[in-house]
């Protein structure tokens, strides 16, 4: 019933508060609210953060893990370098990156022109 649920919610709230207090007492800081993690196919993790200002704190939190930290500026530079991905997303509404292949030779101007990318 609703009363039992409220009791459970109160217990969980107190448990999270106790964990936060213990972490603070040990000098641990919570991660930035705008921090995202994604598992990579090689078993490592990419951590996305908003700015370089969060880097030292996040680096300390992920220390010992196989985690690469990227700022949004870095992601922007990567997408600029791989502009065909951005062009495809702009050209095809709702397009999703599901698989990325690399080619030893360029696909060619004919295909790029047909797809409307790389002009």
N, C-alpha and C positions, 0 to 999 in steps of 0.2 A: 504494500500500500504506500501511499504518498508519505506518510510519517516515517516508515522504515527507510525510504529513499532519502529523505532529508537527514536522517541520522547517518547514513552511509556517506552522503555528500559532506557532511560536517567532519566526519572522521578522515576522509581523504584530504580535505582542505587542511586540517591540522597536520596530517602527515607531510604534505608538501611544504607547509610552513616550517616544520621541524627540519626537513632536509635542507631547505634554503638557509635556515639559521646555522646549521652545522657547516655547510659550505662556506658561509660568510665568516664563521669563526676560524675556519682553516685558511682564510685569505683567498678563497675561490670566488671569482666573479661570474655572474651568469653571462652566457653568450649574448651578443647583440641581437635585438629582436629581428633585425633584417639580415639574418644569416640563413643560408639554405645549403643543404648537402645533397649530393646526388652520387649514387654508386656508379662506378665506371666498370666496363666489361673486364678490365684487367685486375679487378679486385680492389683497386684503390678508390679513394673518394675525392671528389672535387667539392670544395667549400666555396660558395659564392658570398662575397661580402660587398657592402655598398661602397666603402671607401678605404683608402690606405690607413686612415686613422684607426680603424678597427683591427688592423693586421696584428699588432703585437699581442693583443688580448686573445684573439682567435688562435694565433700560433701557439700560445701557451696552453690553451684548452685542448688543441688537437695534437700536442706534443706526444710522440711515440706512436702515432697512428700513421698509416700511409695515406696522408691527406694533402692534396695540393690546394692552396688558397688562391683564388682569383678575385680581383676587384671587378666591378661593373665596367670600369674603363678598359681593363684588359680584355674582357669579353667583347667590348666594342671594337677593339683593335683586331681581335681574331676574326670577328665577323666581317670587318672591312677587308682583311686579307683574303678571306674566302667569300668574296662578294657574290658569287653565283648562288650561294645559299640564300642570301638576302633577296637577290633578284627573283629567285624561284618563289619565295614566300610572298613577295609583292605581286608577282604575276598570277599565281594560282591561289585564289582565296581559299583559306582553310588548309593549305598545304602543311604537312607535318614532316619533320625530319625523322625518318624511321631507320634508315641505314645510310652510312656514308662509305663510298668506295673511292679509292684513289686509282688513278690511271697513270701509266708510265708515259703515255703520249697524250697530247691535248685531244679533246673530242672533236675539235674542228669548228671552223666558223659557220659551216652549213647548219650543223645541229644547234649551235648557240643561237644563230639567227632565227631558225625555225621556232625555238623555244622563247625567243625574245629576251635572251640574257647575254650579258657581256659585250654589248654593242660598242 
